[in-house]
């Protein structure tokens, strides 16, 4: 399985309804959103997605899901961008809950990955895909993380 890292910076883009979205995911098991993607030539439906909070502390992974669409082109501020849809299976509110922080992501072999990407939707190194999935699922144990 391939995996990709999507960045979210609350300084640049507010997630106004994150608590409502968390509740929707908990009650329905269904929450899908669109994200810009740098790796639009290699990403495919079914690939794993992790969303990382950047910019403001706390920084780290706070959501995951699976790619649910082919890449498509969308206009934003008069410019064309590639986007995909992600069906989330886990969503935490970084301002209210612990997230998988940078200290953990920068340990051991995980330190080989760039966890603060300049572009959203970058590929996670293939040799780290299983490890980050295991670390993420272990982190979530004891915390609601949707229906996988």
trRosetta pair geometry for C-beta under 8 A, 3 or more apart (Angstrom, degrees):
i j d omega theta_ij theta_ji phi_ij phi_ji
1 46 7.7 -119 -134 141 95 89
1 47 6.8 148 -177 -133 81 53
1 48 5.7 66 148 -17 121 110
1 129 6.2 -178 84 162 82 141
2 42 7.2 -139 -174 144 164 103
2 43 7.4 -151 109 -117 134 55
2 44 7.4 88 46 33 130 94
2 47 4.6 -33 79 -130 93 111
2 48 7.0 -169 98 28 44 80
2 123 6.9 -53 -173 -139 108 98
2 124 7.9 149 179 49 63 84
2 126 7.3 -49 -114 -101 71 84
2 129 7.0 -109 -139 -102 25 146
3 47 6.6 176 -92 175 30 88
3 48 3.9 -26 -107 75 87 109
3 49 7.2 -177 -157 -73 69 24
3 50 6.6 33 176 -8 111 102
3 123 7.6 104 82 -162 51 57
3 124 4.2 -24 93 40 99 128
3 129 4.6 155 6 -126 121 96
3 132 6.8 -170 113 70 163 130
3 133 7.3 -149 -77 -56 151 100
4 37 7.2 10 165 -138 154 104
4 39 6.0 -144 -119 46 125 136
4 43 5.9 1 -49 -106 153 116
4 47 6.1 51 -5 136 106 126
4 48 7.2 164 20 88 64 59
4 49 5.5 -19 67 -109 91 69
4 50 7.4 -174 90 28 44 71
4 67 7.3 53 29 -56 128 121
4 121 5.5 4 168 -156 130 56
4 122 6.5 161 -157 79 80 28
4 123 5.8 -49 -104 -101 76 40
4 124 6.3 -152 -93 -9 19 86
5 49 8.0 153 -92 -158 20 58
5 50 5.4 -23 -110 70 66 98
5 51 8.0 143 -164 -100 54 24
5 52 6.0 3 -170 -3 101 121
5 113 7.7 130 -38 171 150 125
5 115 7.3 -128 -157 -130 157 50
5 117 6.0 136 100 -9 118 135
5 120 7.9 -123 115 -153 62 52
5 121 7.5 -176 76 -106 45 11
5 122 5.4 -20 56 61 94 82
5 123 7.8 12 13 102 85 6
5 124 5.6 106 -32 -65 99 93
6 35 4.8 -5 -149 172 143 157
6 36 8.0 141 -144 64 100 59
6 37 7.5 -51 -100 -94 102 73
6 49 6.0 14 -7 -171 119 104
6 50 7.0 175 25 86 76 44
6 51 4.8 -31 75 -105 102 72
6 52 7.1 159 78 19 47 72
6 86 7.2 -103 -7 -43 160 155
6 120 4.8 38 -151 -170 66 97
6 121 5.4 25 -96 -65 81 60
7 51 7.7 152 -99 -158 10 64
7 52 5.7 -34 -108 69 59 90
7 54 4.9 -4 -160 -3 109 132
7 116 7.7 73 -109 -155 128 44
7 117 5.6 -144 -42 62 126 93
7 119 7.7 161 17 126 125 20
7 120 4.5 -122 37 -94 82 85
8 13 6.8 -96 -159 71 78 114
8 15 7.0 20 -180 -48 137 124
8 51 5.7 30 -11 177 118 106
8 52 7.0 172 25 82 77 39
8 53 5.6 -40 76 -104 94 56
8 54 6.8 151 70 20 38 81
8 120 7.9 67 -58 -111 51 128
9 12 4.4 46 92 22 111 107
9 13 6.5 88 71 25 68 85
9 53 7.5 119 -97 -166 37 58
9 54 4.8 -46 -83 78 86 91
9 55 3.7 92 -148 -20 96 135
9 56 7.4 117 -164 5 68 81
10 13 6.9 -86 -122 72 30 54
10 14 6.3 54 -160 -108 76 48
10 15 6.7 -70 -108 5 92 90
10 53 6.8 2 -18 -151 102 105
10 55 6.3 -158 40 78 64 129
10 56 5.3 -58 57 32 107 128
10 94 7.9 -142 -34 63 138 131
11 55 4.4 -140 10 170 115 145
11 56 5.6 143 -44 -34 97 105
12 55 6.9 -164 -4 -72 92 159
15 18 4.3 61 124 -58 114 107
15 21 7.6 -69 172 17 110 143
17 20 4.2 -46 -176 46 95 119
17 21 5.5 103 118 -29 89 94
18 21 5.5 -55 -144 38 32 113
18 22 6.3 38 154 -23 66 102
18 91 7.4 -157 -165 164 85 117
18 93 5.3 124 128 -108 124 93
19 22 5.6 -48 -148 32 32 114
19 23 6.6 32 152 -16 63 104
19 93 6.2 14 -80 -79 72 143
19 96 8.0 53 -90 9 102 151
20 23 5.7 -55 -151 38 32 111
20 24 6.4 37 149 -22 65 104
21 24 5.5 -48 -146 33 34 115
21 25 6.4 35 154 -18 64 103
21 31 5.7 98 -171 -148 87 141
21 33 7.9 7 -142 -53 141 129
21 88 8.0 52 164 48 111 157
21 91 6.2 -83 121 141 103 162
22 25 5.8 -55 -151 37 30 110
22 26 6.4 30 151 -19 64 107
22 91 5.2 -145 -99 102 74 110
22 92 7.5 65 -110 -116 125 20
22 93 6.2 -62 -44 -41 149 98
23 26 5.6 -53 -146 37 33 113
23 27 6.1 16 162 -8 68 112
24 27 6.3 -66 -141 45 25 98
24 28 5.7 -22 178 24 66 116
24 30 7.4 -73 152 78 94 63
24 31 5.4 112 103 -85 110 109
25 28 7.0 -70 -117 56 16 80
25 29 6.9 49 -171 -116 53 19
25 30 7.3 -155 -116 57 53 22
25 31 4.3 -51 -78 -11 92 133
25 88 6.0 -59 -106 99 134 115
25 89 7.9 150 -163 -145 121 19
25 90 8.0 131 160 -119 150 14
25 91 5.4 131 11 27 163 121
25 146 5.4 -59 169 -91 108 109
26 144 5.9 21 -110 154 102 152
26 146 7.5 -105 -87 -88 44 64
28 31 7.5 120 73 -48 109 76
29 146 6.0 121 -137 -161 66 84
29 147 4.3 0 -139 16 123 123
30 87 7.4 -46 -148 -156 64 103
31 87 7.2 129 77 -160 47 57
31 88 4.6 -30 85 50 103 112
31 91 6.8 -42 81 -18 154 145
31 146 8.0 -108 24 -107 107 136
32 68 6.0 -69 -130 52 121 153
32 85 5.5 19 178 177 109 112
32 86 6.8 172 -150 85 64 41
32 87 4.8 -29 -95 -98 91 66
32 88 7.1 -170 -89 5 34 77
33 85 7.0 169 89 -150 24 70
33 86 6.0 -17 63 58 73 88
33 88 6.9 26 12 -28 100 113
34 69 7.9 -20 -109 35 91 142
34 74 7.7 79 151 -23 145 159
34 83 5.0 32 173 168 112 124
34 84 6.8 175 -148 90 73 29
34 85 5.1 -46 -92 -94 73 67
34 86 7.5 147 -108 12 24 74
35 49 7.8 147 36 -163 149 142
35 51 7.6 -145 -93 -101 152 109
35 83 6.4 162 83 -152 30 80
35 84 6.2 -21 60 60 80 76
35 85 7.9 130 15 -114 73 22
35 86 5.8 17 3 -7 119 119
35 120 6.0 -122 169 146 105 133
35 121 6.4 155 122 -62 110 108
36 81 5.1 -47 -124 164 110 129
36 82 6.7 95 -160 78 68 58
36 83 5.5 -54 -98 -96 45 74
36 119 7.8 -103 120 -175 112 81
36 120 4.9 91 79 68 90 123
36 121 6.2 -128 115 -6 56 126
37 40 5.0 119 102 -73 106 79
37 43 5.8 -72 179 16 145 159
37 71 5.9 -116 69 -113 137 110
37 82 5.2 -76 65 113 84 101
37 83 6.3 125 6 -132 92 22
37 84 4.8 38 -29 -1 144 108
37 120 6.6 -76 -91 110 34 83
37 121 3.1 -171 -134 -161 59 168
38 82 7.7 132 -96 64 17 119
38 117 7.7 -132 8 158 148 137
38 119 3.8 81 -68 130 138 131
38 120 6.5 151 -20 73 94 40
38 121 4.7 163 19 80 67 91
38 122 5.4 1 57 -76 130 68
39 42 5.0 -53 171 51 101 100
39 43 5.1 108 104 -37 96 102
39 121 5.4 -145 25 141 82 89
39 122 6.0 116 -32 -131 112 31
39 123 5.1 113 -93 -44 157 86
40 43 6.2 -50 -121 29 28 110
40 71 4.0 118 -153 -148 93 164
40 82 3.7 -51 -76 163 150 159
40 84 7.5 -177 -113 -44 80 106
40 121 7.3 40 -56 133 68 143
41 71 7.9 -49 -56 24 28 157
42 123 6.6 -8 86 -74 140 126
43 47 5.6 -116 -155 38 73 155
43 67 5.9 -176 172 -116 105 163
43 71 6.1 98 69 -51 109 110
43 84 6.1 -83 120 -62 141 158
43 121 6.8 -50 -53 -175 153 109
44 47 5.4 112 60 -28 66 110
44 67 6.6 126 96 91 32 141
44 70 7.6 -13 -136 -109 54 66
45 66 7.8 56 -174 148 59 96
45 67 5.3 -138 -117 111 35 91
45 68 5.9 44 -135 -146 96 20
45 69 6.2 86 -84 -32 103 4
45 70 6.5 -51 -33 -59 101 56
46 66 6.1 -16 -139 -178 26 117
46 67 6.4 -34 33 64 28 90
47 66 6.9 149 76 -159 35 70
47 67 4.4 21 54 13 86 127
48 64 7.1 -15 -175 -169 91 105
48 65 8.0 159 -159 92 53 32
48 66 6.2 -45 -105 -105 43 68
48 67 7.8 -41 2 -8 7 87
48 124 8.0 -44 86 30 107 133
48 129 7.0 129 45 -157 138 103
48 133 6.9 -61 -155 -86 166 112
49 64 6.4 156 90 -159 62 56
49 65 5.0 -16 63 68 109 74
49 66 6.4 165 12 -106 95 14
49 67 5.7 120 -41 -55 116 73
49 86 4.7 -91 71 -128 164 126
50 61 5.2 -36 179 -132 113 123
50 63 7.3 146 -163 88 47 55
50 64 5.1 -18 -105 -104 63 86
50 124 7.2 55 24 -53 122 139
50 132 6.9 -74 -46 150 157 131
50 136 7.0 -127 -111 -90 122 150
51 61 6.9 116 75 -148 44 69
51 62 6.4 -57 94 62 92 73
51 63 3.9 -3 48 66 119 104
51 64 7.0 -154 13 -73 78 37
51 65 7.8 24 -18 13 107 97
51 86 7.6 143 -53 110 114 167
52 59 7.3 37 169 179 94 77
52 60 6.4 -90 -147 166 86 19
52 61 5.0 -46 -95 -85 78 59
52 62 7.3 118 -126 10 31 76
52 115 6.3 -165 -148 -177 164 80
52 116 7.8 -125 124 -93 139 48
53 56 7.3 -58 163 68 109 75
53 58 6.8 68 83 97 137 64
53 59 5.4 -143 97 -131 84 49
53 60 6.2 2 45 47 93 43
53 61 7.9 178 9 -92 74 12
53 62 5.4 35 -23 -2 109 127
53 94 4.9 14 -35 -63 164 166
53 99 6.7 42 18 120 124 171
54 59 5.9 47 -116 -137 36 111
54 116 5.7 122 -124 -138 115 81
55 59 7.4 158 47 -95 38 109
56 59 7.4 164 90 -67 35 85
58 94 5.4 -149 63 -176 96 104
58 99 5.7 157 110 40 126 113
58 101 5.8 -74 -178 -105 112 107
59 101 6.8 84 78 -148 56 74
59 102 5.2 20 94 -34 102 118
59 116 7.5 6 174 -93 141 105
60 94 7.5 155 56 -122 83 118
60 99 4.4 154 84 116 111 107
60 100 4.9 -162 163 89 118 51
60 101 3.9 -102 -57 -109 149 33
60 102 5.4 -128 -78 -36 87 59
60 104 7.3 58 -136 43 132 103
60 105 6.4 179 -130 -15 88 127
61 64 7.2 30 176 -58 116 94
61 99 6.3 -175 79 171 43 100
61 100 4.2 -10 56 61 98 115
61 105 7.1 129 -12 -72 103 129
61 136 6.4 -66 113 -109 150 108
62 91 7.2 39 139 -156 82 48
62 92 4.6 -116 -165 63 84 95
62 93 7.6 77 -177 -100 131 3
62 94 4.8 -72 -91 -62 154 98
62 97 7.8 124 -143 79 103 105
62 99 4.2 -43 -86 -125 88 130
62 100 7.4 -162 -67 27 45 77
63 88 5.8 -44 -175 -135 111 119
63 90 5.9 176 -146 97 47 72
63 91 4.6 17 -112 -107 104 65
63 92 6.8 -152 -66 24 66 68
64 88 7.1 116 84 -149 35 70
64 89 5.9 -39 97 58 85 89
64 90 4.6 25 41 46 90 109
64 136 6.2 83 -52 172 150 148
64 145 7.8 12 47 -168 110 112
65 68 7.8 -48 149 -26 116 105
65 86 4.5 110 82 166 132 97
65 87 5.1 -174 -178 88 121 44
65 88 3.9 -85 -69 -104 130 35
65 89 5.1 146 -107 2 62 75
65 90 7.3 -156 -58 31 67 65
66 86 7.0 156 75 -155 27 69
66 87 5.5 -15 59 58 81 95
66 89 7.0 46 -9 -20 87 117
67 84 5.5 -25 -146 158 101 138
67 85 7.4 109 -164 78 56 54
67 86 6.1 -45 -100 -101 45 69
68 84 7.8 136 48 162 55 90
68 85 4.7 -62 69 102 95 102
68 86 6.4 130 9 -133 95 15
68 87 4.2 83 -49 -22 138 102
69 72 6.8 -42 141 -10 125 110
69 84 5.4 177 70 -162 92 69
69 85 3.9 71 2 27 121 102
70 84 7.5 -121 126 -120 18 91
71 82 5.0 1 -175 -174 119 109
71 83 7.0 144 -154 71 68 31
71 84 5.2 -51 -95 -73 62 94
72 82 7.3 147 74 -152 26 62
72 83 5.9 -33 67 64 76 83
72 84 7.4 131 17 -90 74 46
73 80 5.4 -7 -170 -168 111 105
73 81 7.2 146 -153 74 61 33
73 82 6.2 -42 -95 -96 60 57
73 83 7.6 119 -127 17 14 84
74 80 7.4 147 76 -151 30 57
74 81 5.7 -31 66 66 80 85
74 82 7.9 112 20 -131 78 13
74 83 4.8 4 9 3 124 132
75 78 6.8 0 -175 -119 105 13
75 79 7.0 148 -152 73 64 28
75 80 6.0 -38 -95 -92 64 57
75 81 7.6 129 -117 18 17 80
76 79 6.1 -33 69 63 67 80
76 81 5.4 -12 22 9 115 128
82 121 7.8 -125 98 84 104 162
84 121 7.0 127 20 -120 118 136
88 91 5.3 30 166 -50 144 110
88 146 6.9 -180 130 -58 76 163
89 145 6.5 38 136 154 80 82
89 146 4.1 -163 -174 86 56 139
89 147 6.9 -107 -145 66 94 42
89 148 5.3 79 178 -91 143 73
90 136 7.8 162 56 166 161 112
90 140 6.0 -71 -131 -111 146 146
90 145 3.9 -14 -104 -155 106 90
90 146 5.4 -129 -69 13 50 112
91 146 7.5 69 6 -42 80 121
92 97 4.4 -114 -172 83 106 135
92 98 7.6 -56 178 77 151 43
92 99 5.6 173 91 -93 137 85
92 143 7.1 2 -91 163 118 142
93 96 4.2 20 95 36 118 106
93 97 5.4 101 59 10 69 101
94 97 7.0 -69 -98 59 21 73
94 99 5.0 -16 -112 -32 86 141
97 143 7.4 107 -172 -143 133 136
98 101 7.8 -73 -173 -32 80 102
100 104 5.7 -93 -173 70 77 138
100 105 6.7 93 141 -52 96 99
100 135 7.0 104 -146 134 136 102
100 136 6.2 -59 -54 -110 161 69
100 139 4.9 0 -85 -158 105 173
101 104 5.7 102 65 11 65 97
101 105 7.1 -132 115 0 36 97
102 105 5.3 -61 -139 45 39 111
102 106 5.7 28 164 -16 74 112
102 115 6.2 157 -125 108 84 143
102 116 7.8 13 -114 -52 126 105
103 106 6.3 -65 -144 41 22 102
103 107 7.1 30 153 -35 57 107
104 107 6.1 -57 -159 15 34 116
104 110 7.6 -1 140 84 62 159
104 135 6.9 158 157 179 118 129
104 139 7.6 102 144 -87 169 130
105 110 5.4 -123 -165 145 47 128
105 111 7.8 124 136 -83 55 51
105 113 7.4 -81 177 73 98 114
105 115 4.7 93 140 -100 140 160
106 110 6.9 -106 -82 103 10 98
106 111 4.9 57 -167 -104 53 87
106 115 6.9 -107 -65 17 80 142
107 110 6.1 30 65 51 55 111
107 111 6.3 142 10 -46 2 102
108 111 6.5 160 72 -4 31 96
109 112 5.7 -20 -180 -2 62 116
109 127 7.5 -93 166 124 133 106
109 128 6.4 -166 128 -100 103 94
109 131 6.4 -34 79 165 117 179
110 113 6.0 -46 -174 22 57 111
110 115 8.0 38 158 -59 96 125
110 128 6.2 114 -109 -147 58 124
110 131 6.4 -146 -71 123 89 127
110 132 6.5 117 -116 -81 108 86
110 135 7.1 3 -73 -16 144 165
112 125 6.0 -40 113 18 114 162
112 127 7.9 -8 83 78 153 113
112 128 6.5 -163 68 -60 112 133
113 124 6.0 -4 -129 -147 136 78
113 125 5.5 -136 -88 6 89 107
113 128 5.5 -119 -51 74 122 174
113 132 7.7 17 -11 -65 163 133
114 117 5.4 96 119 -81 112 74
114 122 7.1 -24 75 104 113 155
117 120 7.0 142 92 -85 122 31
117 122 4.6 -171 -125 6 157 139
119 122 6.0 110 80 -56 89 101
124 128 5.7 -110 161 83 99 109
124 129 5.8 125 101 -86 116 73
124 132 6.3 -78 -177 21 151 155
125 128 4.5 67 72 12 95 111
125 129 7.6 -141 92 -36 49 73
126 129 5.9 -27 -155 -13 39 116
127 131 8.0 17 138 2 60 119
128 131 5.2 -68 -158 49 57 113
128 132 5.5 50 150 -22 90 105
129 132 6.4 -59 -145 37 23 102
129 133 6.4 22 157 -17 61 110
130 133 5.8 -59 -150 38 30 112
130 134 6.3 29 155 -18 66 108
131 134 5.8 -57 -149 37 30 110
131 135 6.2 28 156 -16 66 107
132 135 5.6 -52 -142 40 34 111
132 136 6.0 36 157 -21 67 108
133 136 5.8 -56 -145 38 27 111
133 137 6.2 21 159 -14 64 109
134 137 6.0 -57 -141 40 27 105
134 138 6.2 27 158 -17 64 109
135 138 5.9 -58 -147 40 27 111
135 139 6.2 32 152 -24 63 108
136 139 5.6 -55 -150 34 29 115
136 140 6.4 21 155 -14 64 109
137 140 5.7 -56 -144 40 32 109
137 141 6.8 53 152 -45 62 89
137 145 7.9 -172 -126 90 61 169
138 141 5.7 -33 -155 -1 35 116
139 143 7.8 -26 133 28 65 131
140 143 5.0 -104 -161 63 58 103
140 145 4.2 31 -179 -58 139 145
145 148 7.1 7 113 -39 103 109
